[in-house]
Amino acid sequence: MTNAVIDRPTAEELSQMLARYVELDQAIKPMVEERDELKAAIKAYIEEYGEPVTIEGWAATVREKNKPAEIDLISAAQKQSNDEHIVRAASMGLLKANLTPLRALSGKAECADILLGYLMPAGVTTELRIERVS
């Protein structure tokens, strides 16, 4: 996406845009929730009975989705003879740590505290956040 040059809207125009956004967002939420509930129910039916659900011009089916292969580092770490290889792979940038469980172990496991000491700063991006404020 490119950064398009746009005429600067007035404060009134921006207020109207935000008001319309909030109006649309509030109207969509119940529909999205209902859609997700229907989707889950249809998927559960198809998985249970193996039959697609069809209506004129539409068909709901379930297909397998490949998930990427992963290395089982837990099993690899159980063999002391693999220690050097795991450390070498990490030094080559081949391994990354999952921060959520690592942070949960902070203060409880020395290895977590040591690894968190090497935490690299995250990149920065922007997103528009529109939320209700009091």
Contacts in CASP RR format, 6 or more apart in sequence:
PFRMAT RR
TARGET T0000
AUTHOR 0000-0000-0000
METHOD contacts of the structure
MODEL  1
MTNAVIDRPTAEELSQMLARYVELDQAIKPMVEERDELKAAIKAYIEEYG
EPVTIEGWAATVREKNKPAEIDLISAAQKQSNDEHIVRAASMGLLKANLT
PLRALSGKAECADILLGYLMPAGVTTELRIERVS
9 17 0 8 1.000
18 130 0 8 1.000
21 130 0 8 1.000
22 130 0 8 1.000
25 130 0 8 1.000
42 53 0 8 1.000
42 60 0 8 1.000
43 60 0 8 1.000
43 62 0 8 1.000
45 51 0 8 1.000
45 53 0 8 1.000
46 52 0 8 1.000
46 53 0 8 1.000
46 60 0 8 1.000
46 61 0 8 1.000
46 62 0 8 1.000
47 62 0 8 1.000
50 62 0 8 1.000
52 59 0 8 1.000
52 60 0 8 1.000
52 61 0 8 1.000
53 59 0 8 1.000
53 60 0 8 1.000
54 60 0 8 1.000
73 86 0 8 1.000
73 95 0 8 1.000
76 82 0 8 1.000
76 85 0 8 1.000
76 86 0 8 1.000
77 83 0 8 1.000
77 86 0 8 1.000
86 95 0 8 1.000
89 95 0 8 1.000
97 115 0 8 1.000
99 119 0 8 1.000
102 112 0 8 1.000
102 115 0 8 1.000
102 116 0 8 1.000
103 112 0 8 1.000
103 116 0 8 1.000
105 111 0 8 1.000
105 112 0 8 1.000
106 112 0 8 1.000
106 113 0 8 1.000
106 116 0 8 1.000
107 113 0 8 1.000
END
